[in-house]
Amino acid sequence: KRRGVDAEMKIITSPRVNLYTIGSDGLLECRNAETGEPIWIQRVGKPSLPFSDLGVNENYITVVNGGNLIQVEAENGQIIREVRTQGAPAFGALNSGDFAVVPLIGGGVEGYSLYDPERVPFRERVTGTTLAMPTKAPNSSKTAWGTSKGFVYVMELQGKPSVQFRLDTDGIVSGRIAAASGNRFFFGSEKGQVYGLRATRIGEVLWSQPFAEPFYNQPLVYEDQVLIRSSYGNLFSLNVENGLQTWNGSKPNIGELLGVLDNRIYATTMSGGLVVLDVKTGQKLATFNNIRPEYFIVNDLTDRLYLVSNDGDVQCIRSEGANLPTLVSHTEPKKSTRAATIETDPTQAPAQGGGNDPFGAAK
């Protein structure tokens, strides 16, 4: 004011978003997801063994390298523990609640405490083998996955781990399940049935809609829409509350969903190019046959898209003028009017401990 400047003070709160990657040579990197600048780099594991999906939360990164679990400090990349799992990991690790959860090739999951080094690990037996990585609900520790016997399990991983219920689905749910706020999960089956499920203590089916096409891909939830692609390449948009279609039919020639940016759906075509659709109508806005991402990160957390080339280059795309990241929000669910057909698994045993904790000291 003394200098005659008309100024205004603001306080802007922006979420801290980091991007974690693991290379085939075991190079684990933490980068600022906005600028791409490295925060820390750490070499982990053995390059001769395969690396799988990373488990990530605010405090720890869990790396699966063959049959080894490696726990890393998220703040500085320091390696905390590295030990063998009891069973053979099928995919990777998921950090949910108090545990790093590992699906096993032989069926079931193992869980290792992230915060208590003295806690005994648990193994949960389920009917059938796990077909895709489990999914946790946002801001929750409820976790869901499908099995080869046509069941979807929901497990609580805060405090004492326990399977809350299982849902007998019409057809096998072989793709990864999508999640939204309010402990809601959305998924499609190989017989063409699409479900909306809310994970209460007994389970609630929000809706179930039949289609004449099988589903193998993970849906994408954006605001009040569930976007799900069939194995025939047709993309459907369903209302999160009732499962009714919000578009006039499906949209063909869709390969993989990348995400939604500025009310536009970005996806690959069946031939590998890039296509842009209007999220509210499904109308095709543009096609870029010369842009062919080899790998991609399905981002349903922020208003950013990430494309990865075959030689390891990562590109971040944002809307013009969106200088700060915005967390994606979902509509809160209304009270369900349908009860889930939940049954007790006669083969289900309580979570059991035993063996050495890969994230704990040896007894």
N, C-alpha and C positions, 0 to 999 in steps of 0.2 A: 504493500500500500504506500510506503514511503517513496517508492520509486515510480508510483503511478501505474503499477501493473494491476490489471483486473484479473485476479487469480481465483481458482477454486480448488479446495482440497477434497480428495475422495479416498475412501478405503475400499480397495477391490480385493475380494477373496477369490483366489483361483486354486483349483485342486492340483496337487502335485501328482503328475502322471509320469511313471517310468516305464521303459520298454526293456524287457529282459529277453536275451537270446542265448542259445547254446549252439555252438558249432560242432561239426562232426569230429573236430580235433580236441573237443573239451574246453573250448574258450567260452567262458560264461561272461556276458557283458551286460552291464546296466547303463542305459542311456536315458537322457532327458527326452521324453517322447515328443516334446515340442520343437527342440532344436537339433536333436540327434547327437548332441555332445556327450561323450562318455563321462560317466560318473565314477565307475570303477570297472576294472577288468580282472578276472581271476581264472586261472586254468584249473579245471577239476577233472577227476576221474581218469580213465584210461581210453585213449583213442581207439584201441583195438576192440572195445566193447561199445555197443550201440547206446545212444542217448535217446531218452523218451521225453514225453510232455513234462514241462516244469510245473511244480507246485509253487504258487506265489501268494503271499499275503503281505501285510504291512511290515512284518518283522522278519520273515524268513523266506528263503528260496529253497525248495527241495528238488534235487537233481537225482534222476534214476539213470544209472550207468550200468547196463547189464543187470546183475542181481545186487548191485550196491546202491545204497541210499546215502546221499550227501546233503547235509544241512548247512546252509550258507546264511550268514548275516546279511539281511537286505540293505542295511545302511552302508556297509563298507566292503562287502564281499568276503569277509573272513570266513574260512571253513571252520565249522563248529564240530561236526561229527561225520564220520564215514564208516558205515558198517554194512553187513550183509542182511538181506531180507530173509525171512523164513521160507517164503514161497517164491515162485518165479513171477516177476511183474509182467502183466499183460500189455500195459500201455505206458504209464508214467505215474506221477503222483499228483494228488489234489490236496491243497491245504484248506481245510474246512474246520472251523471251530478250534478245538484244542489239538487236532490231529493232522498228520500227513497220511492220507488214505491211498493205498496202492491196490488196484484190482489185480487179481491173480489169474494166471493161465488156467489153473485147475478149477477155478470157480471161487467165488467169495472175495472178500477184501481183507486186507490187513491195515491196521491203524497204529501209528507211532506218535507218541506225545511230542508236541513241538515245544512245550514249555516246562515240563516236569521230567528231568533226566532219570528220576527213580521210578517213573510210572511204567508198569508192565504193558507191552503191546497187546492188542487184541486181534483176534481173527473172527470174522463173521461169516458163517456158512449160509449160502443161499441156494435156491433151486435153479440150476442152470449156470452157465458161464457168462461173465460180463462181456458185452459185445462192443461197448464204447466207453470212453472216459466218463466217470460220474460228473454230475453238475451240481453246484451248490447254488442256493437261492441268494439273491443280493441282500446284503446286511443280515445274513442269517447263517446258521450252521446246518440247516436241513439240506440233505444231499440225496439225489435221485439217480438211478441208472436202471437200464433194462437188461434182461437175461435171455438166454437162448431157449428157455422154457415158456416164454410168453408172459413174464411177470415184470412189473416195474416196482422196484423197492425204493422206499424213502427211509433214510436213516438220520437220526439226530446225533451230532458229533460234538455237542457242547457238554462238558461235564462227563457223565457216564454214558458211553456210546450205546445206542440201542436202535434196532429196526422198529420204526413206529407202525408201519403197515406195508402190505404189498398189494398191488392191484393186478388182477388177472385180466390182461388185455386181449382184444380180438386181433390176433396176429402178433408176431414177434416185433419188438421195438429194437431194431438193430442200430439206429442212428443215435447220436448224442442228443440228450434232452435239453431243451431250452428252458430258461428260468426268467422270472420277473418278480418284482416286488410283491410283498404280501404272501411269500412262500408259495408262489404259483409255478407250476411246471407245465410245459406244452411239448407234445411229441406226436409223431405219426407212426403207424405200424405197417408191416409189409402187406397186410390185407386191406389197406386203404382207410383205416379208421384213425381219425385225429382226435386227440384228447386235450382237454384243459383240466388240470388237477390242482387242488389247493391242499398243501401239506399241513393239515391240522393233526391233532393227536390220533384221530381215527380215520382221517382222510376224507376228502370231499371231491367228487367229480363235478367240476363246474359245467362241463358239457362234453359231448361226444358226437362227432359228425362223420358219416360214412362218405367215402369217395370211391370211385371205381379205378383208382390208380394206387400202386404201392408207394410207400415213403421210406426212404433210407437216409435222408439228409437231416441235419439239425435245423429246426426252425429258427427264425430271427424275429424277436419281439421288438416292435417299435411303437411307443405310445399305446394306442388302443388297437393295434393290429398284430396279428400273428402271420408272418410270411413263411410259407412252407412250400418246398419244391418237391414234386413227385419224381419218380425214377424215369418218367417219360419226358422230363424237361419242362413240365408245366408248373408255373408259379401261381399259388393261390394266396389270397389275402382274407383272413378270417378275423372277426371281431373277438377280442379277448374275453368279452363278457358272455357271449352265447355261441360262438363258433360259426355264426352265419357269415357267408361271403360278403365282403364289402366292395368287391369289384364286379363288373359285368363279365363273369366268366374268368377263366385262367389266362395267363400270358405264356406263350410257348417259347421254346428255344432258350431256356435258361439253364446254365451249367451250375455255377456255385454263387451263393450270395456273399458279397463282400461287406455290405453295411448300408446304412442310410445316412445321407449327408444333405442338409438343406432341403429336406422333403423330397429327396431323389434317391431311388434305390440304385446302387451300383452292384453289378453282377457280371459274371462271365457268361458267354454264350456257349452253346454245345460244342462249337468249333474252337473255343478258347479265346475269342475276342472279348471286348468290354462293351457292355450295354448299360444304358441309363434309363430308368423308368420313373414316372411320377408315382409317388408313394400312395396318393389318395385315389388315383384312377387306374393305375397300372399302364397308362399310355407310354409307349416308347418315345423317348425324347432324343436319344442319340445312340449311335453305334460306332465303336472305334475298333476296327478289325486289326489295326496295326499295333494296338496296345494289348499285349498278351502276358499278363503277370504269371510267372511260373508258380509262385507261392503267394499266399495272402493270409492276413490275420483278420478273422471275423471279429470286428470290434463293435460290441453293443453297449459299451460303457461310456464313451465320449463321442463328441461330434468330429471325429477324425477317422480317416481311412489310411491303411498301411498296405502298400504293395511291395512285394519282395521279388527281385529278379533271380535268375538261376545262378548268377555269380555272387549273390549275397548282398547286393545293393538294396537298401530299404528306403522307400519314399513315403513321406507323410503328406496327405492331401487334406485341405480344410476349405471351408467356404470363404469367399472373399470378404474381408472385414472381420472375420472371426479370429481375432488375434489371441484370445485367451480360450483355453479349452472349457467346454461346458459338459457337465455330467448328464448323461441321458436319463430321463425320468420316465417311469411308467405310471399309467393310471392305477389307482388303488382299487382292489377288487370289491365288488359288492357282495352281500351275503349270499351264499350259495343256496339254491333251491333243490339240489339233488344230492343224495348221499352216494358215496362211492361204494361199489361192490367190493368190499375188502374182506379178505379171508385170512385166517391164521394159517401159517405155513406149518404143517405137521413135522417137517424136517428141520424147522428153525430152532436153533439153540441160542441161548443168550450169548452175548459177546464174551469171549473167554480170553484170559491172558495166558501167557506162557512164553518161554524162551527168553532170549536176550533182546533188549530194546535197542534197535539200531540207532535211536536218538538218545539213549540213556547209558549210564555206566553199567558195566557188567556186574551181576550180582555176586 
